[in-house]
């Protein structure tokens, strides 16, 4: 096992290639330990160099509704009127603090996502 820090794209590519070779290593084996350490280093490098921003609040709501098999009428039960839900999903009405709280609880979306500007 010869693990070195990932400092640039070349190191990153080498680490990914090695990870692919040992991907099915058994936990607790020498290669399994290498896989675990390499995964941590790759994750750290990716978080620093390829950060993923938070999703758009409305897109997060739509995505979560789809995941949960919800329709607009289902969301209307939490927010009030069906027309209000349509206005929100079409970005014609801003989310209020009360709506954010209900959506966070109902859809299990972090409030940090829902309070963003859109």
C-alpha positions in Angstrom: 0.0 0.0 0.0 1.5 3.3 -1.2 -1.0 6.1 -0.5 0.0 9.7 -1.1 -2.0 12.9 -0.8 -4.1 14.0 -3.8 -2.7 17.4 -4.7 -3.7 17.8 -8.4 -5.7 16.4 -11.2 -3.0 13.8 -12.1 -3.0 12.5 -8.6 -6.8 12.4 -8.6 -6.9 10.4 -11.8 -4.4 7.9 -10.5 -6.4 7.5 -7.3 -9.6 6.9 -9.3 -7.8 4.2 -11.4 -6.5 2.5 -8.3 -9.9 2.7 -6.6 -11.4 1.0 -9.6 -8.9 -1.8 -9.4 -9.5 -2.5 -5.7 -13.2 -1.6 -5.5 -14.3 -5.1 -4.5 -11.6 -5.7 -1.9 -12.8 -7.4 1.3 -13.1 -5.2 4.4 -10.3 -5.7 6.8 -7.8 -6.9 4.2 -4.8 -4.8 3.1 -6.6 -3.8 -0.1 -9.8 -3.1 1.9 -7.9 -0.7 4.2 -6.3 0.9 1.1 -9.8 1.3 -0.4 -11.1 2.9 2.7 -8.3 5.4 2.9 -8.3 6.2 -0.8 -12.0 6.8 -0.7 -11.6 9.4 2.0 -8.8 11.1 0.1 -10.9 11.2 -3.1 -13.9 12.5 -1.3 -11.9 15.3 0.3 -10.4 16.3 -3.0 -13.8 16.2 -4.8 -15.4 18.3 -2.1 -12.7 20.9 -2.4 -12.4 21.0 -6.2 -15.9 20.1 -7.3 -18.3 21.5 -4.8 -22.0 20.8 -5.3 -24.2 23.7 -4.4 -27.6 23.5 -2.8 -30.6 22.9 -5.1 -33.1 25.5 -6.1 -35.8 25.5 -3.4 -38.7 25.0 -5.8 -36.9 22.3 -7.7 -36.2 20.6 -4.4 -39.9 20.7 -3.6 -40.9 19.3 -7.0 -38.3 16.6 -6.7 -39.3 15.5 -3.2 -43.0 15.6 -4.3 -42.2 13.2 -7.1 -40.2 10.9 -4.9 -43.1 10.7 -2.4 -45.7 10.3 -5.2 -47.4 13.6 -4.1 -49.7 15.7 -6.2 -50.4 19.4 -5.9 -53.6 18.6 -4.0 -51.5 16.7 -1.4 -49.3 19.7 -0.9 -52.3 22.0 -0.7 -53.3 20.2 2.4 -50.1 21.4 4.1 -50.0 24.9 2.5 -53.7 25.9 2.1 -55.1 26.3 -1.3 -54.3 24.5 -4.5 -53.9 27.8 -6.4 -51.3 28.9 -3.8 -49.3 25.7 -4.5 -49.4 26.4 -8.2 -48.2 29.9 -7.7 -45.3 28.7 -5.5 -44.3 25.9 -7.9 -44.4 28.4 -10.8 -42.3 30.8 -8.8 -45.0 33.5 -8.8 -45.3 33.5 -5.0 -42.5 33.5 -2.5 -42.3 31.0 0.4 -43.2 32.4 3.7 -41.6 31.3 7.0 -44.7 29.3 7.9 -44.7 27.6 4.5 -41.0 26.8 4.9 -41.6 25.2 8.3 -44.5 23.1 7.0 -42.6 22.1 3.8 -39.5 21.1 5.8 -41.6 18.9 8.1 -43.9 17.5 5.4 -41.3 16.9 2.7 -38.3 16.4 5.0 -36.3 19.1 3.1 -33.7 21.0 5.1 -34.7 24.6 5.9 -31.3 25.7 4.6 -32.5 24.7 1.1 -35.9 26.2 1.4 -34.8 29.7 2.6 -32.5 30.4 -0.4 -33.3 33.0 -2.9 -34.9 31.9 -6.2 
